[in-house]
Amino acid sequence: MTIRSSVPREKNSHMDQVQDTLKERGDRYGDFTDHAIITDGLLDVMMKAPKWKKLPPFMKQALRTIADKIARILNGDPHYTDNWHDIQGYAKLVEDRCDTSDPNQSELPLGVTTNPPVCLIRSGGEVITNIRFSDLEHIDTDYFGYEDKVFKQSKADGKYYEDVR
């Protein structure tokens, strides 16, 4: 015996709207599973690149989003201009945050956005001022100070991370 609800279903219920949206997106971008496979493959290639781990979070996020847009293009309607426009937009967001005068920018720790003057802190407590972050690679040090923060060099990857003692 089938039990039916005595409450009639509204024609434009939330589920109907969701189904309509899914159909519209499927028509535009292709099958979601195929799209996911393409995106996952692109991300695998990008994340295996030698410099991926050195990119700041804003660059990684833009590249992940751009990979998703590329997958939409490859799996769906390549003439849908919104995808191309979005790719330009994410690239512009990164471009606006890049300091092209500083080739070491991607090596900077989170929170340090340019090649600033820093204070070198030697293991014996000696402080040396007026050096640039990019000069640290030529100096044997475990710590440096920037504004009101202290950064410690990781033995694992050689990068500097904020020391939160």
Secondary structure, DSSP 8 states (H G I E B T S, - for coil): -----SS---TT-HHHHHHHHHHHHHHHH--HHHHHHHHHHHHHHHHTSTTGGGS-HHHHHHHHHHHHHHHHHHHS-TT-HHHHHHHHHHHHHHHHH--TT-TTGGGS-TT--S--EEEEE-TTS-EEEEEEGGGGGGS--SEEEETTEEEEE-TTTS-EEE---
